[in-house]
Amino acid sequence: MASARVVLVTHPPRGAQAFARGLVGARLAACVSSVRLASQYRWRGKIESARETLLVIKTTAARLRALERHVRAEHPYECPEFVVLAPSAVAASYLRWLAAETR
């Protein structure tokens, strides 16, 4: 059975929904949820603030490499966030759906 993964990627608000749709369309993700947020971060020695969209990407361990390649190639940030979380438990029916949608 596939192993579920949740990947966090921030994206500028403009283009975030198209980026998310492309991930699902390419079967790199079964689902991408988005949350608008305000971020504070250090970049090149300065503290910056930005409006961003957090993409919560649901995928499988088998698709992680391809997903990361896609994010690095297509994301507008020089250094995009790519944080992978491994859930400790996932409902069997959800896991079956996740695996089917990322094949």
C-alpha positions as CSV (number, residue, x, y, z in Angstrom):
1,M,0.0,0.0,0.0
2,A,1.2,3.5,-0.7
3,S,2.6,5.8,2.0
4,A,0.8,9.2,2.3
5,R,2.8,12.4,2.4
6,V,1.7,16.0,3.0
7,V,4.0,18.7,1.4
8,L,3.9,22.3,2.4
9,V,4.8,24.9,-0.3
10,T,4.2,28.6,-0.1
11,H,3.5,30.5,-3.3
12,P,2.7,34.1,-4.2
13,P,-1.1,34.6,-4.3
14,R,-1.0,35.4,-8.0
15,G,-0.7,32.1,-9.8
16,A,-1.1,29.8,-6.8
17,Q,-4.4,28.3,-7.9
18,A,-3.0,27.5,-11.4
19,F,0.1,26.1,-9.9
20,A,-2.0,23.8,-7.6
21,R,-4.3,22.8,-10.5
22,G,-1.2,21.8,-12.5
23,L,0.1,19.5,-9.7
24,V,-3.3,17.7,-9.6
25,G,-3.5,17.6,-13.4
26,A,0.0,16.0,-13.6
27,R,-1.0,13.5,-11.0
28,L,1.8,14.7,-8.7
29,A,-0.9,15.4,-6.1
30,A,-4.3,13.9,-5.4
31,C,-5.4,17.2,-3.8
32,V,-4.0,20.6,-3.0
33,S,-5.6,22.8,-0.4
34,S,-4.7,26.5,-0.2
35,V,-4.7,28.9,2.7
36,R,-4.0,32.6,2.4
37,L,-1.5,33.9,5.0
38,A,1.0,36.7,5.9
39,S,4.6,35.6,6.2
40,Q,7.5,37.2,8.0
41,Y,10.9,35.7,7.1
42,R,14.6,36.5,6.9
43,W,15.9,36.8,3.3
44,R,19.4,38.0,2.4
45,G,20.0,39.5,5.7
46,K,16.7,41.4,6.0
47,I,13.4,40.7,7.7
48,E,10.7,40.7,5.0
49,S,6.9,40.4,5.0
50,A,4.7,39.1,2.2
51,R,1.3,37.9,1.5
52,E,1.4,34.2,0.4
53,T,-0.7,31.2,-0.3
54,L,0.2,28.1,1.6
55,L,-0.3,25.0,-0.6
56,V,-1.0,21.8,1.4
57,I,-0.2,19.1,-1.1
58,K,-1.5,15.5,-0.5
59,T,0.6,13.0,-2.4
60,T,2.4,9.6,-1.9
61,A,6.0,8.9,-1.1
62,A,6.4,7.4,-4.6
63,R,5.6,10.8,-6.2
64,L,7.8,13.0,-4.0
65,R,10.9,13.1,-6.3
66,A,8.8,14.1,-9.3
67,L,6.8,16.6,-7.2
68,E,10.0,18.2,-5.9
69,R,11.5,18.4,-9.4
70,H,8.3,20.1,-10.7
71,V,8.3,22.6,-7.8
72,R,11.9,23.5,-8.3
73,A,11.5,23.9,-12.1
74,E,8.1,25.8,-12.1
75,H,7.9,27.7,-8.9
76,P,8.5,31.5,-9.1
77,Y,10.7,31.7,-5.9
78,E,14.4,31.3,-6.1
79,C,14.3,29.1,-3.0
80,P,10.8,27.6,-2.7
81,E,9.6,26.0,0.5
82,F,9.3,22.2,0.2
83,V,8.6,20.6,3.6
84,V,7.5,17.0,3.6
85,L,5.4,15.6,6.5
86,A,4.7,11.9,7.0
87,P,1.4,11.3,8.7
88,S,1.4,8.7,11.6
89,A,-2.0,7.5,10.5
90,V,-4.2,7.7,7.4
91,A,-7.6,6.2,6.8
92,A,-7.4,3.2,4.5
93,S,-10.1,4.5,2.2
94,Y,-8.3,7.9,1.9
95,L,-5.0,6.1,1.2
96,R,-6.5,4.0,-1.5
97,W,-8.0,7.2,-3.2
98,L,-4.7,9.0,-2.8
99,A,-2.7,6.2,-4.5
100,A,-5.3,5.9,-7.3
101,E,-5.2,9.6,-8.1
102,T,-1.4,9.9,-8.2
103,R,-0.7,6.9,-10.5
